[in-house]
Amino acid sequence: MVHVARNGRLTILRIPDVKAESGYSRSTLYLRISQGLWPKPVHLGPRAVGWPSEEVAAINAARIAGKTDDEIRELVLRLEAARKMIR
């Protein structure tokens, strides 16, 4: 479940892009993370984080499809587990 951007690279979205894609504020994103409804960020450096674009797209698609919070929690667990499979 790895998304490759058109240029052949995996893409990581920083917070302004994630906010624009999701419609959530920064505080709501972190609330959703604490509730298990949004994937944890990927650490890019000591003070920088981002989210894989395919994860943002998957969560947005689940919301649009009307998935329940429990279904989204399961999706978040699968997405975070898939990160360990990327080589």
VENGIBEL-V675404 format. One record per residue. SS is DSSP state (2 for helix, 1 for strand, 0 for the rest). OMEGA is omega in degrees with one decimal (999 if undefined). Layout:
SS,OMEGA  SS,OMEGA
This chain:
0,-179.7  0,179.5  0,176.3  0,-179.0  0,-178.5  0,-179.6  0,177.6  0,-178.0  0,169.8  0,-179.1  0,176.4  1,-179.7  1,174.9  0,-172.0  2,179.9  2,179.1  2,178.5  2,176.8  2,-179.7  2,-178.4  2,-173.5  2,-173.4  0,179.7  0,171.1  0,177.9  2,-178.0  2,178.3  2,176.2  2,-178.7  2,172.8  2,179.1  2,176.5  2,-178.7  2,178.5  0,-177.6  0,-176.3  0,177.7  0,-179.2  0,175.1  0,-179.7  0,172.8  1,179.2  1,-178.7  1,-178.4  1,-176.8  0,-178.1  0,-177.2  1,176.2  1,176.3  1,-179.5  1,174.0  1,-175.2  2,-179.7  2,177.6  2,177.3  2,179.9  2,-179.1  2,178.9  2,177.8  2,179.6  2,178.6  2,178.0  2,179.7  2,-179.5  0,177.4  0,178.3  0,178.5  0,176.5  2,179.2  2,177.5  2,178.5  2,175.6  2,177.3  2,177.9  2,179.6  2,178.5  2,178.7  2,179.8  2,-179.4  2,177.4  2,-179.4  2,178.5  2,-177.5  0,-179.1  0,-178.9  0,179.5  0,999
